[in-house]
Structure formats: structure tokens, C-alpha cells
């Protein structure tokens, strides 16, 4: 039954998701650094829907009215509440570009060592919120007298992209070309990558690393969306098998993978921890088919560890190994191994070894396989009392401790828990281990 209904279910869900996006053909970005009223209609006499706080990030305008002087802004699309939208007076705002990939803007570089960005086209120390540096490339989106409103993007060492808007003095800018938003983004990304290298060998390596990261990034974006689709497609079957939290986990993983893949534009060592999540999402459907459920237990770790190893090899530059690069590779690789096998083991114990059915099978009694005991000692400083002494106007407080020795007894228990398959009814065992330690204070 699963094979018969799963594919149509996923297809219908994907089509419905595609049809519900409702993304407008062109979104314009407009700035309002001061508080502004959202009105119910494109008219100065319309009622106020909501007062919006001024901010340094743009408002997404999805359409204009017939006069072109008012822009529709959607505050909330009503996923869990009613839709909240209204009209903003564009004459009181500043144009900051659009999502049109072909739109060209005048590009400039900053001439002084430090160039202040203001919220308004005037010099006011209280208005400063960001600084440009000599050589930084910006796009001009609007002009007002001797001032230009510019868009600026940069990439941090963690690979995260940050975007800034603001007014700068036009006399402090040098015209260089006309660029699209994507063009200046690519330029600044390449600049941030090559700026880290001090020689030709370093530049070659960083370019290779960036190209590899871009491949992983694009795969991560696809897998992030795929995680949502798989969660929806398998939700019914997961609930029947008492695996509802699997669906929740897939959605969380999809959010993490999609969010960080879009945000981390530059390679960074901790991106490697997303790779096992990506492998998990890809391999998860194997668990729901009897002939492939067992394959999950070795395909998932193979895919996760091979993909992680290559990314680490690239990220730590083992082509030119040093002691600390090797140490970093080993430590991060060990962390990935722990993460991967922790996930694998938790899935493997819910697969029936007789029929391959993956579910939350009922648990029965447990029985010991072996027990071992070891003895040792521990020392600990225990607080006894506090004394205070006075010397002139200074008070001295002293804490007193005694060194105490404990005899320890550690018991390790290896045991099995009986599980009864939800479908075939056969009993199988999960092997587990527990450790307890008791301490006895010496007199």
C-alpha cells in the first residue's frame, strides 16, 4: 500500500506547495528610516492599519497602485493568523532596488579610508549606523542633491552575508561601472575570498575551496526544500508507525539546512555539521520500504562521512598539511563520526530484523547479558567554614576546605530489551549498556 500511494501523495503535495507560494512577479525594496503609517487604501485619508517602526532594512513592496505613488506591503501572510497588509506612501520613502536580476545600478567605490553611512541625507552624528572603508563597492539606488543612497554587501569570516543601506556623500564616491545586485554580490564574495590569501598558492586554494563550497551550498538548498516535501509525503505513514516526531525532526533539519546553506556564502569549518543532516534527509525514505530499511544503516553513514571528509579536506587545506590543520581535521572528523553514528544507531534499533518494518515497536522486559565492576578512588575539596578578619578598613574573608577521599565502585551492565514488531509480531532485542557509580567516603 505504501508503494502505491506514496509517489502520488508526494507529487500532489509538491504541486500544491508550488501553487501556494503567491510570489509577486517583481518585488521592490523601499526604505523608511523613520516611523511610517500603513494605510488601508492608497489615499492620505485612509485609515491606519498599523504603525511601522523605522528600520535600516527595506520594506518589500509587492505592487504599486495606478498612480505609482503608493506601494502594497504585506506584514503577515496569515499562516497562523489573518493576513495583514496595507499601502505605504512611496513619496515619503527611499527606493533601494528590487529583486529583478537584470536591473542595473551605478556602481561606486569609497574613496576615503572611512566613509560614514547615514539614515538621512545630512551630516548628523546620531544618524550614523555603519561605515564603509576605502575600496568598498556600493550600488547607488537614489540621489538627493549631493547625497546618494547606496546598497552595500559584505561577507564575514563565518561566511554570512550582511546587507546595508544608507546615505553617503556623493563627493566621497568614485564611479567604476554599472552592476546588478548579483554582480556586486559576486564581486564582494570573490574579494573576501582572495583577501585571505597572501600568495598565488593561497589564492588558488581559496578559489578551489569556494567553488566546492558553492556546490555543497546549492545541494543544501535543494535538500532543505526536499526535507519539507519528504516530511509532508511521509507524515501519514509516520503517524501510523508512531513516528510523528520523525516528521517534526525532518522539518527542523530542513529549516537548518536551507537556512544555513543560503546564509553561509563562504566556506567555513562548522558547515560540515550540516552534511550528516543532508545525508539523513536524502536517505530517510529508505526506512519506509521493507527491502531498503536495512540499507539505511550503512548507506547513510557512508554518504554522510564521505561527503563530510571531502568538505573537511577542502576546508582545512590538507593539500598543504600543517600540524594544526591535521589536528583540526581529526577533531572535526571525529565529531562528524559521533554525530553520524548517534543518528544511525537510534534508527537501527527501530527496524525489525525479521520483516524490515521501521516503527516505534513496543518494549517488553529486559535481561542481563553481563555485569562488570571496577574500583577506584576520588578526591574532593569540601567546604568547612569561612573566617573574617579585619585589618584597618579592609575586611579579609577566607574559605577553608578539607581534602576528602572517596572509594568508588563502578558497575557496567550490558543488557537486552525485548521489542515486539508492530507488524509481524515477532520479538527481537535491542542491546544496551548502562553505568552506575557509587562513592563511599573514607573516615
Secondary structure, 3 states (H helix, E strand, C coil): CHHHHHHHHHHHHHHHHHHCCCCCCCCEEEECCCCEEEECCCCCCCCEEEEECCCCCCEEEEEECCCCCEEEEEEECCCCCCCEEEEEEHHHCEEEEECCCCCCEEEEEECCCEEEEECCCCCCHHHEEEEEECCCEEEEEEEECCEEEEEEEEECCCCEEEEEEEEEEHHHEEEEEEECHHHHHHHHHHHHHHCCCCCHHHHHHHHHHHHHHHHHHHHHHHHHHHHHHHHHHHHHHHHHCCCHHHHHHHHHHHHHHHHHHHHECCCCHHHHHHHHHHHHHHHHHHHHCCCCCCCHHHHHHHHHHHHHHHHHHHHCCHHHCCHHHHHHHHHHHHHHHHHHHHHHHHHHCCECCCCCCECCCEEEEEEEEEEEEEEEEEEEEEEEEEEEEEECCEEEEEEEEEEEEEEEEEEEEEEEEEEECCCCCCEEEEEEEEEEEEEEECC
